[in-house]
Each structure stands twice: as structure tokens, then as C-alpha cells.
Amino acid sequence: MYVAVKGGEQAIDNAHRLLAAYCRGDAQAAEVSVAQLSQQCPFAISRIMTEGSLYDRDLAGLALKQAGGDLVEAIFLIRAFRTTLSRFGYSAPVDTRAMRIERRISAVYKDLPGGQVLGPTFDYTHRLLNFQLLENRAPVQTDIATAAAVDPSTATDSLSAHRVSDLLRQEGLLSSPTASAGEPVDLSLEPLTFPAQRTTRLQALARGDEGFLMSMAYSTQRGYARNHPFAGEIRMGWVEVEFYCAEMDDTLCLGEIEISECDMVNQFVGSKDALPQFTQGYGLSFGYNERKIMAMALVDRALRGDEFNEPEDAPAQQQEFVLAHCDALDASGFVSHLKLPHYVDFQSELELIRSLRAKASAQQPTENPSDKRSQPSVRPSHADALEVTDDSAR
Amino acid sequence: MTTQAPTSAQAPTPAQAPSAAEQSARQFRQILDAQSYPGRALSLMQETGPLDPVGLSPACQILVENLVNRDVQVAFAASLPSAELARWVRLTLNSEVVAVAEADFIVCRQADLAHLDLTQLGLGTMASPELGATLVIDYQGPDLTAVSAEATAGCVRLTGPGINPQGPVKRLNLTEIDAAFWHQRADCNGSFPMGFDIFICRDSELIALPRTTRIQLEGDAACM
């Protein structure tokens, strides 16, 4: 992202102070605390952590406060901070089968083992403004454990035991992901190159801008990639992060993180050699980020066209189009760079356009030569000067 | 003497110990500032608790802790306690100690400089000068910034990016480092942007001498 801006030191200092005042707003209103933001804006926090690629609710809250609620700016702050952190090592792959589930729904099996668990969701709200919140009268919810499950009788002690994708794969109905050769590329260290493997694509999509991915996903559903899948499973909950310590020759649990995961079940493929199977799109994010993981899963599947010999003519199927433009910081940096001074570039364009206009005016057939002289807006150009010189030489 | 660079990362007298993340950010900022202002001594402090004793000065230990990890290789000169440091690097930083020629960071004391073959240091490439090595000198001697306004034998005079040419002359008291070292440094850094950078740590202070900083020995007309 372009950030270097030169200018008057005093003016920049004043701009910083004005920004602080603008973000603080009316001093009569109580200052919002980082803890309040971290706790009471969980969806913004989830998005900042996911696209910022750093799991830390407190720092995400701090970034949100510092950015005055500008999510892309907050993501930028987190990404910048992230680059200063020591890269201690890679955690073991997270086992989402062992997720401590808070929400788990499937659009393909009504009575799936473990049951449907609605959890905290906007899905059934009526989108009516709750004016109680104006007076800070948000009800504090307690004793809601049993309200989480639609049908507690179908819930098991271990909701984490079953995944819809596993059930389908047990019957051979869902294709398995093909293992990529070698270690996955770490997108934090390696620049994106094309064609990108699926492991790389998923990293880029996980950090990708939610709005961009949602529009791309929407385009696939509307026909620009023949992609209208079933939501096989959407789950949100807590998983353990483990790290293998070579010095101790043991795997240590570092703690739990909240994640969201989506398995989309897409149209099937088959051939005379292989039985038909459903295909899969996958989405994963930090925190609770349902719209993002669903969009990610749709776009992931759209980008798998080469695996299934599908025509790749829609924008969402083009790796370079999607991956090179999905990062909010890349995109906003290049758009924002237009604010930087372009005085010299523009001056050269001005010179050129004036010259072209003058030349075009000079070449236009004029009935009365005096008309040309009566056009003061067209300044004498270099081309004109040459013509005069030629004439005078003749 | 410690000069605090004006940065927004430094909180004004925190009432309580900073979080690990905040401290890490502050330390990293100090390291960046040190490189931005060559020759300026900045404080590198640990506020969240005592450092594990590993045989390095506090500034040197904090610097290595901040910059060395599994993707960054470090080498230690012979005068440093290699076994303890190797264990510390493995356990705390999840990295491995390597030979000087392979290292991104080379940590030594000033006495080691006479034996250190600077031509072994990575200088990066024209396309990737950021791959040049960093030499960390864990300096044991008098205060580096305690110099008189007049030119003194053994002192070095600094010029270059980050040093105000209209400001007071920037000098460092580096009498413990032999003049031959500075000449070798000049040879290595001759093909800009390739070269290596230097950090000098003394107790809790950090001074950076990036490859762009020109060094002139007092009494020596040549600028290196």
C-alpha cells in the first residue's frame, strides 16, 4: 500500500490532530473503550482479525478505535503490526472436527447427526431498528445454553463428531481435495504468482476483502460460472491451536481460537472412468464471519475449474482477476495513491493536449482566416511555430 | 546519554507494565528509529519482566529477540558463550545458530572484530539488497556518545541520510574499535545498495550504523 506522502510538516501535524478530533467526535459523548469495541462489535473484530491475518481481539479493538471505525484502515494497522512480530513457527493444522461448536447448520440434511444449532445469528431477526439501544438498554442475556439448539433432543454430547463433508465422503459422494506437491507457499513471505495452487488461493481468499469476495460469489450464482451450490455445512465455534515443540518432542496446546468454517457442496462431475461425485468449495475465517466464509467457499469452487475441465470464461473463474484484486490493502492503496501529487505528470499531459488541440485547430479548413485569429483560447503551439517557419523559408 | 526519538509508539510514562504486544511494538519501533537516525543512542528496555541471563547486554538480547526467528539465521562470535546462546536461540526463538557466512545476523564483541572476516558477510544482491547481513556489536566500553565538541583521536564522525547536515557534528567515541575495521566496512559497502548494516549495543542502548552512513575517522581525511 502506498503511504509515503511528503508535505509541510506543520500541515501534516495539524492533519493528525484534526483526525484525532474528528474520530473523537462530540466530547460530551463518553469515549468508547477498546474493551467495549472488542466485546460489543464482534463482527467488526472478526473481519479485522481475518483480513488483518492476526488473531488478537484486543489489538483488533484497538485498531478499530484508532481507525475511527474504518475497517480497511483497521486491517491496515493490524497488517502493519503483524509484520513486526517474530515468526516463531507454524502451528499444527487445526482439526475443525474437534470444534467446540456454537453454531452449526446444514442446508442439505435437516436431521443431520448432532442436530442443527442456530447459535447467535441475525438470520431470524426482522431487521427492525431496536430503539431500546438508543438508551443503552441492551438486555444482558443469561441462561441461554438450551436455546442454542433448534432441537436439543437431536443434539449429542459431542456435536463435533460429525461433518457433513465426512458423511458424503464415506459414501464416496464428495470428491476429496487433491494434495498439493510440497510445502504450501506462505503468502506472508512469498509474492503471489500464477497459476497459484489451491493452498495459496485459499490463503489469499481468507485475507481477501469481504465485499469483493461477496460480489464475486454473487456473480457466480447469477450465472457467471454456473455455480449454485448447497450450503453443506456452516459452523462456528472454538478450536485448539497446537504447536509441535521439537525441543520437547511433544505437541503443546497454545489455546483456543474462534473460527468459522463453510463447506459448500457443488454440482457433480464424472466421466466414463470415474463415478459422479459432488465437488466442494471451502471457506474459513477467524471469529464469526459467516458472509465471508460462504463467499470464500463459492469463489474457491469457481477457481477450481481446471481440476474439473470446466470452461473458465467468467471473471470469478479467472485466478488473476480474483486473486490479484481481492486484497483490500492492495486495492485501496492503488486507488488512494491517486491522492499523491501528480503535478509533473499532469503538466506533461497538459502540454500534450494543448499541442494536439492547437494542431487540430490549425488543420481545420477555415472559410475566413480571420475566424482563426478570433480564437484566443487556442494558444500558439510549437506546431504552429514550425509551420510559420516553413512558410517564411519558402 | 539517551535521546528519545519522537514516536507515537512511546506511551507517556505508563502506569502499569505494558502488554507483551505493546512492548514488542515499542522495541521494534525503537530499532526502526535507531536505523532512521544513525548514530543516535536509543534505549531498548524490557518492562514486562527480567530478561533471562544469556550472556548478552540487555539491548543486544532484546534486539536479537525481536529480529531473529525461525526464518532468520544468527551466528555468534567465539568470545560469546556459544552453548548457552545456542540453547536460548533454539528454545526462545525457535531458530538455529549457523556459520557467519550463512547468517542474517552476526553477533560479536568488539574484540572479535579483528578476527572477523567481513568478506564472509552476506551483502545481498543488486536486486535484493535487503538480504545483506546485519552485524551486531555487543560493545563493552565507555559511553559511545560521550564525546567532546572538538575532534578527538579515535572518534568517528558520521554523515549521511538521517543525520542533519546543518545540525551539530555527529560523533561517536568508538576508540575500542580498530580503524582497520572501518576501512574493511567501506570496502564491503562500496557497491551500494549492497552492503551490511551495523547495530552497536551497549548496556541498554542501541546505535545503528546502516550501510548508507559515511564514517570518517577523526584525523583521517578519507570518508568511509
Interface residues (C-beta under 8 A of the other chain):
Chain A: D56 D58 L59 F81 T84 L85 S86 R87 F88 G89 L189 E247
Chain B: S19 A21 S24 A25 F28 E65 N66 L67 V68 N69 R70 D71 V72 R90 L91 L93 N94
